[in-house]
Amino acid sequence: MNNELVECFKLLKCYKYKLTKQQYKTLKGQIIANDINGFRKGLFTILKRKYV
């Protein structure tokens, strides 16, 4: 695995308890599929809707 994937998994782990089970699985799948931009956009969209 490259560094970017490791960083994404660390970021996902930090926010794991703020996400539903389905959101977590979806974002994890995006990382595994190497869709880093989609993962970041999705995570920050979820967090923005939930906490703003």
Secondary structure as a PSIPRED ss2 file (coil, helix, strand):
# PSIPRED VFORMAT (PSIPRED V4.0)

   1 M C   1.000  0.000  0.000
   2 N C   1.000  0.000  0.000
   3 N H   0.000  1.000  0.000
   4 E H   0.000  1.000  0.000
   5 L H   0.000  1.000  0.000
   6 V H   0.000  1.000  0.000
   7 E H   0.000  1.000  0.000
   8 C H   0.000  1.000  0.000
   9 F H   0.000  1.000  0.000
  10 K H   0.000  1.000  0.000
  11 L H   0.000  1.000  0.000
  12 L H   0.000  1.000  0.000
  13 K H   0.000  1.000  0.000
  14 C H   0.000  1.000  0.000
  15 Y C   1.000  0.000  0.000
  16 K H   0.000  1.000  0.000
  17 Y H   0.000  1.000  0.000
  18 K H   0.000  1.000  0.000
  19 L C   1.000  0.000  0.000
  20 T C   1.000  0.000  0.000
  21 K H   0.000  1.000  0.000
  22 Q H   0.000  1.000  0.000
  23 Q H   0.000  1.000  0.000
  24 Y H   0.000  1.000  0.000
  25 K H   0.000  1.000  0.000
  26 T H   0.000  1.000  0.000
  27 L H   0.000  1.000  0.000
  28 K H   0.000  1.000  0.000
  29 G H   0.000  1.000  0.000
  30 Q H   0.000  1.000  0.000
  31 I H   0.000  1.000  0.000
  32 I H   0.000  1.000  0.000
  33 A C   1.000  0.000  0.000
  34 N C   1.000  0.000  0.000
  35 D C   1.000  0.000  0.000
  36 I H   0.000  1.000  0.000
  37 N H   0.000  1.000  0.000
  38 G H   0.000  1.000  0.000
  39 F H   0.000  1.000  0.000
  40 R H   0.000  1.000  0.000
  41 K H   0.000  1.000  0.000
  42 G H   0.000  1.000  0.000
  43 L H   0.000  1.000  0.000
  44 F H   0.000  1.000  0.000
  45 T H   0.000  1.000  0.000
  46 I H   0.000  1.000  0.000
  47 L H   0.000  1.000  0.000
  48 K H   0.000  1.000  0.000
  49 R H   0.000  1.000  0.000
  50 K H   0.000  1.000  0.000
  51 Y H   0.000  1.000  0.000
  52 V C   1.000  0.000  0.000
